[in-house]
Amino acid sequence: MFLSKIGHVKAVIHRPIDGKAKTATVRKTATGKWFVCFSCELKPEPLLESTEVVGVDVGLKSIIATSEGESVPAPKFFRKEEKELARTQRRLSEAPKGSRDGAKRRKVVAMIHERIKNKRSNFAHQESRKLVDRYGFIAVEDLSVNRMNKDHCLAKSIMDAAWTDLTNKLTYKAEEAGRVLVKVNPVYTSQDCSRCGYRQVMPLSKRIYECPNCGLSLDRDTNAAKNILTLGLQSRQDSNLQEAPLL
């Protein structure tokens, strides 16, 4: 492979390059691995049309809950590696600064962080692909993760869930596949009844939504996903009305 201003370099191309390569970005990770990322110009490839619609609620217990009643448990990749990461960080702190042993231990810590990151990214790719392949219309929450991270009791779990990465991958996959994705304001979606609209306070410890007005009993995340879908469809309808020409 030939790179401008660098010359010929050996590279393992793990998959064929689609379209016309415009730029190449070379980077080195903290673990000493080199990667080259190509930015390519290509035509979108829409999927076969789908009439199925879905609302998606993201959470800490179920990272994905749909209006269809399906859910995906949060993988909690950081939590699973937390003890090993703490052990390696303690060993790093014990090593003399600037020593060869310290450099080796620093690389071990970086390898754990890299493993967690790769697992999260792979998970987000797989789950977003499943949704895009199946549904023609997808409504998701427009979350402000930075604001939510101010809650120090939940900040670590929120960062571990990586909602933003999942939403970003879902957004560009939907655009490339010709799907419609709408982001809605998540305010009150967990508190409103998806059947009658009755609003009640719902603490995080309460996992079942029980409506005293119409008698609906439903998983709180599924109820929220149904509200998200309703808001998404309303937003889409309002947008179509605004775009319609005046007679």
PEGIUR-V85876 format. One line per field, one symbol per residue. ss: DSSP state (H for helix, E for strand, L for the rest). Layout:
ss: ???
This chain:
ss: LEELLLEELLLLLLLLLLLEEEEEEEEELLLLLEEEEEEEELLLLLLLLLLLEEEEELLLLEEEEELLLLEEELLLHHHHHHHHHHHHHHHHHHLLLLLHHHHHHHHHHHHHHHHHHHHHHHHHHHHHHHHHHHLLEEEEELLLHHHHLLLLLLHHHHHHHLHHHHHHHHHHHHHHHLLEEEEELLLLLLLELLLLLLELLLLLLLLEEELLLLLLEEEHHHHHHHHHHHHHHHHHHHHHHHHLLLL
